[in-house]
Amino acid sequence: MVSMFADERKARIAQHVLVHKRATVSELAQMFQASESTIRRDLQELEEQGVLHRTHGGAVAKEVAAFEPTWSEKRIQNQDAKMRIAALALDLVRPGQVVLLDAGTTTYEIARQWRHEGVTVVTNSLDIASEFSTRRDLDLVLLGGQLRAKTGAFVGPFAERMLDELHVDIAFLGANGIDFRGITTPNPQEAAIKRAMVKCADRVVLVADRTKLHQTAFVRVATWDEIHTWVSDGPLPDGEWRQWQAETEVEFICENEEGGVME
C-alpha cells in the first residue's frame, strides 16, 4: 500500500511540474504532506526516469531544463555558504599569480573578500570587474565579447579567443550542477567560455556549495579529470564521501563542524 501511495504521489508530482513548469521541494512537501527528504527522493527518481529535471530546491519540466535563474536571484541563495567558500578559496592564491574568476555569484564573493596584492585577475564578469575597478594593488584583465544581461558574463568567440592566448595559474569556476561525471551549467555560451577557462589554467578549482550535488543542468562543462580541487561549504555525508573517494581524484576542501579546514 505504501508503494502504491509512493507511485501515486510521484505521478501527481510529475503532473504538477508538467502543468506548472516548475515547483519547489517545500511546495511539494506541503502539497503532498510528505517530508522534504521524501520529495527529494521522488524528484531524483523522476529525473532518472527522464520525466523532469531537478534544480536548486525543486524541479522544472523537461522542456525548461535550461532554466537559469538571474544573477540577482542566485546572489541571495546560500549566501553564508558562499562566504565560507570564498574565504577558503582565497587561501589557495599566492603572490604574483594570474588568477581567473568566472562570472558566478560565488566567484563574486571571492572578489568581495579579496585580500591579495600583486596578482593579475582575469574575469569575464562585469560585476567582478566593477568590484575590482578601484583597486590599485592588482592588475585587472576583463575579457571582451557579448554581454549576457542575465548573468553579467561576457561570452562568445571574442572572449574564447582571448582565453586561447592566455595562461593562468589558477581558475575559480562555479557550477549550477554537480554529479559524479562532472559539472554542468544551463547556457551553452557560458559552458563554452568555462571550457576555455579550464584549458588555459594550470589548476582548476570548483567553488560550489553542496546543494549543487546531484543537480544536472543543460550543458556539461568539464569532467572531474579536468578539475583539481573542489572548495565547498562543508563535508559530504559518509556515503557520498566514500563514493567520491572511489570515483574521483579531486582534492576536496571544506570547513569542518568546529570551523577548521578539512582536506
C-alpha positions as CSV (number, residue, x, y, z in Angstrom):
1,M,0.0,0.0,0.0
2,V,2.9,2.3,0.8
3,S,4.5,1.6,-2.6
4,M,1.2,2.3,-4.3
5,F,0.9,5.6,-2.5
6,A,4.5,6.5,-3.4
7,D,3.8,5.7,-7.0
8,E,0.7,7.8,-7.0
9,R,2.5,10.7,-5.3
10,K,5.3,10.6,-7.9
11,A,2.7,10.6,-10.7
12,R,1.0,13.6,-9.2
13,I,4.3,15.4,-8.7
14,A,5.2,14.8,-12.4
15,Q,1.8,16.1,-13.5
16,H,2.1,19.2,-11.3
17,V,5.6,20.0,-12.6
18,L,4.4,19.4,-16.2
19,V,1.4,21.8,-15.8
20,H,3.1,24.5,-13.8
21,K,6.6,24.1,-15.4
22,R,8.4,24.2,-12.0
23,A,7.9,23.5,-8.3
24,T,9.9,23.8,-5.1
25,V,10.6,21.0,-2.7
26,S,8.9,22.8,0.2
27,E,5.8,23.5,-2.0
28,L,5.5,19.8,-3.0
29,A,6.1,18.6,0.6
30,Q,3.2,20.8,1.8
31,M,1.0,19.8,-1.1
32,F,1.5,16.0,-0.6
33,Q,2.0,16.1,3.2
34,A,5.4,14.4,2.9
35,S,8.8,15.3,4.3
36,E,11.2,17.3,2.1
37,S,13.7,14.4,2.1
38,T,10.9,12.1,0.6
39,I,10.1,14.7,-2.0
40,R,13.8,15.0,-3.0
41,R,14.0,11.2,-3.4
42,D,10.9,11.3,-5.6
43,L,12.3,14.1,-7.7
44,Q,15.6,12.1,-8.1
45,E,13.7,9.0,-9.3
46,L,11.6,11.1,-11.7
47,E,14.7,12.7,-13.1
48,E,16.3,9.3,-13.6
49,Q,13.2,8.3,-15.5
50,G,13.6,11.4,-17.7
51,V,10.3,13.0,-16.5
52,L,11.8,16.2,-15.2
53,H,15.0,18.0,-14.2
54,R,15.9,18.8,-10.6
55,T,17.1,22.3,-9.8
56,H,18.3,24.0,-6.6
57,G,15.5,23.4,-4.2
58,G,13.0,21.9,-6.6
59,A,12.4,20.8,-10.2
60,V,11.5,22.1,-13.7
61,A,9.6,20.4,-16.5
62,K,11.8,18.6,-19.1
63,E,11.2,21.3,-21.7
64,V,12.6,24.0,-19.4
65,A,15.7,22.1,-18.3
66,A,17.8,25.0,-19.5
67,F,16.0,27.2,-16.9
68,E,18.5,29.7,-15.5
69,P,17.9,32.0,-12.6
70,T,19.1,35.6,-12.9
71,W,22.4,36.7,-11.3
72,S,20.4,38.6,-8.6
73,E,18.3,35.5,-7.8
74,K,21.4,33.4,-7.4
75,R,23.2,36.1,-5.4
76,I,20.8,35.7,-2.5
77,Q,20.9,31.8,-2.5
78,N,23.1,30.2,0.2
79,Q,24.9,33.5,1.0
80,D,26.6,32.2,4.2
81,A,27.9,29.1,2.3
82,K,29.3,31.3,-0.4
83,M,31.1,33.5,2.1
84,R,32.7,30.4,3.7
85,I,33.7,29.0,0.4
86,A,35.2,32.3,-0.7
87,A,37.4,32.6,2.4
88,L,38.8,29.1,1.8
89,A,39.3,29.7,-1.9
90,L,41.4,32.8,-1.2
91,D,43.8,30.7,0.9
92,L,44.8,29.0,-2.4
93,V,46.0,32.2,-4.1
94,R,49.7,33.0,-4.0
95,P,51.6,36.3,-4.6
96,G,52.4,37.0,-8.3
97,Q,49.9,34.6,-9.7
98,V,47.5,35.1,-12.6
99,V,44.0,34.3,-11.2
100,L,40.9,33.7,-13.3
101,L,37.4,34.2,-11.9
102,D,34.4,33.2,-13.9
103,A,31.1,35.0,-13.8
104,G,29.4,33.4,-10.9
105,T,28.0,34.6,-7.6
106,T,30.5,32.5,-5.5
107,T,33.4,33.9,-7.5
108,Y,31.9,37.4,-7.0
109,E,32.1,36.7,-3.2
110,I,35.7,35.8,-3.7
111,A,36.2,39.3,-5.3
112,R,34.3,41.0,-2.4
113,Q,36.6,39.3,0.1
114,W,39.8,39.8,-1.9
115,R,42.9,40.3,0.3
116,H,45.8,39.7,-2.0
117,E,48.2,42.2,-3.6
118,G,50.5,41.9,-6.6
119,V,48.4,39.5,-8.6
120,T,46.7,39.7,-12.0
121,V,43.0,38.9,-12.0
122,V,41.3,37.8,-15.3
123,T,37.5,37.7,-15.4
124,N,34.6,37.7,-17.8
125,S,32.3,39.1,-15.2
126,L,31.1,42.7,-15.4
127,D,30.2,42.6,-11.7
128,I,33.6,41.3,-10.6
129,A,35.4,43.8,-12.8
130,S,33.3,46.6,-11.2
131,E,34.2,45.3,-7.7
132,F,38.0,45.5,-8.6
133,S,37.8,48.7,-10.6
134,T,39.1,50.9,-7.8
135,R,41.8,48.6,-6.6
136,R,45.4,49.8,-7.3
137,D,47.2,46.8,-5.8
138,L,46.4,44.4,-8.6
139,D,46.2,44.2,-12.4
140,L,42.7,43.5,-13.9
141,V,42.0,42.0,-17.3
142,L,38.4,42.0,-18.4
143,L,37.5,39.5,-21.2
144,G,35.5,41.1,-24.0
145,G,32.7,39.7,-26.0
146,Q,28.9,39.6,-26.0
147,L,27.4,40.6,-22.6
148,R,24.7,38.3,-21.2
149,A,22.4,40.6,-19.2
150,K,21.0,37.7,-17.2
151,T,24.4,36.8,-15.6
152,G,26.6,39.8,-16.3
153,A,29.0,37.5,-18.2
154,F,30.9,38.2,-21.4
155,V,30.7,35.2,-23.6
156,G,31.1,34.3,-27.3
157,P,34.0,33.8,-29.7
158,F,35.8,37.0,-28.9
159,A,36.1,36.1,-25.2
160,E,37.0,32.5,-26.0
161,R,39.7,33.7,-28.4
162,M,41.3,35.9,-25.7
163,L,41.4,32.9,-23.4
164,D,43.2,30.9,-26.1
165,E,46.0,33.4,-25.9
166,L,46.2,33.4,-22.1
167,H,47.9,31.2,-19.5
168,V,46.7,31.4,-15.9
169,D,47.9,29.8,-12.7
170,I,44.6,29.1,-11.1
171,A,41.0,29.4,-12.3
172,F,38.0,29.5,-10.0
173,L,34.8,28.2,-11.6
174,G,31.2,28.0,-10.3
175,A,28.6,25.5,-11.5
176,N,24.9,25.0,-11.5
177,G,25.0,21.3,-11.3
178,I,27.5,18.7,-9.9
179,D,27.4,15.0,-10.3
180,F,30.0,12.2,-10.5
181,R,30.5,12.8,-14.2
182,G,31.5,16.4,-13.7
183,I,29.9,19.9,-13.6
184,T,27.1,21.5,-15.7
185,T,25.6,24.9,-16.4
186,P,22.3,25.9,-18.2
187,N,23.6,28.0,-21.0
188,P,25.7,26.7,-24.0
189,Q,27.6,30.0,-24.4
190,E,28.6,30.1,-20.7
191,A,29.6,26.4,-20.9
192,A,31.9,27.2,-23.8
193,I,33.6,30.1,-22.0
194,K,34.1,27.9,-18.9
195,R,35.6,25.1,-21.0
196,A,38.1,27.7,-22.5
197,M,39.0,28.7,-18.9
198,V,39.6,25.1,-18.0
199,K,42.0,24.7,-20.9
200,C,44.1,27.8,-20.1
201,A,44.6,27.1,-16.3
202,D,47.3,25.1,-14.5
203,R,44.9,24.5,-11.7
204,V,41.1,24.4,-11.9
205,V,39.2,25.0,-8.7
206,L,35.4,24.4,-8.4
207,V,33.8,26.7,-5.9
208,A,30.3,25.5,-5.2
209,D,28.1,24.6,-2.2
210,R,26.8,21.1,-1.5
211,T,23.3,21.9,-2.7
212,K,24.6,21.7,-6.3
213,L,25.5,18.0,-5.8
214,H,23.2,15.6,-7.8
215,Q,21.8,18.6,-9.7
216,T,22.2,18.4,-13.5
217,A,22.0,21.5,-15.8
218,F,21.6,21.5,-19.6
219,V,25.2,21.6,-20.7
220,R,28.3,19.8,-19.4
221,V,31.3,22.0,-18.7
222,A,34.0,19.6,-17.5
223,T,34.7,16.2,-16.2
224,W,36.5,15.5,-12.9
225,D,39.6,14.6,-14.8
226,E,39.9,18.3,-15.7
227,I,39.2,19.7,-12.2
228,H,41.9,19.6,-9.5
229,T,40.1,20.9,-6.4
230,W,36.5,21.4,-5.1
231,V,36.1,24.0,-2.4
232,S,32.7,23.6,-0.7
233,D,30.8,24.8,2.4
234,G,31.0,21.6,4.5
235,P,31.7,17.8,4.5
236,L,29.8,15.4,2.3
237,P,27.7,12.7,4.0
238,D,29.6,9.5,4.7
239,G,28.1,7.6,1.9
240,E,28.6,10.4,-0.6
241,W,32.2,10.8,0.6
242,R,33.1,7.1,0.1
243,Q,31.7,7.3,-3.4
244,W,33.5,10.5,-4.0
245,Q,36.8,9.0,-3.0
246,A,36.2,5.9,-5.1
247,E,35.2,7.7,-8.3
248,T,37.4,10.8,-8.4
249,E,40.9,12.0,-7.5
250,V,39.8,15.6,-6.9
251,E,41.0,17.4,-3.8
252,F,38.0,18.3,-1.6
253,I,38.4,21.3,0.8
254,C,35.7,22.5,3.3
255,E,35.2,23.6,6.8
256,N,34.6,21.0,9.5
257,E,31.9,21.4,12.2
258,E,34.4,23.1,14.5
259,G,35.2,25.8,11.9
260,G,38.6,24.3,11.0
261,V,39.6,23.3,7.4
262,M,39.2,19.7,6.1
263,E,41.1,18.4,3.1
